Amino acid sequence: MGLNILSNLRDVTPARADGAFFFYLDLNRLASALQDEGRVGVTDDVASWLLKQTNVACVAGGAFGDVNGLRLSFGVPPAASAIGLKRIVQALNCLRIR
């Protein structure tokens, strides 16, 4: 279910389900374009922005050695996960590359 929701992301490399409890997003294209536009810096900024915009927490990949990655836990009930993922998709799609 979660990968189906994340498949609606634009300007983001298709999501993967990594590990036992998280999805991984590669934000390299999106983060680079946003940084060039001066809108957002690194994925740490994207993670903070997503928390403010969607009330959904995620972890920037820098904590795991990947400055372009974003980890989204799905270690919650499926209904809550679906709500959070839909909010993230909507928010990231609003940051579309021009």
Secondary structure, DSSP 4 states (H G I P E B T S, - for coil): -HHHHHTT-SSSEEEEEETTTEEEEE-HHHHHHHHHTTS--SHHHHHHHHHHHHS---EEGGGGT-TTEEEEE--S-HHHHHHHHHHHHHHHHHT---
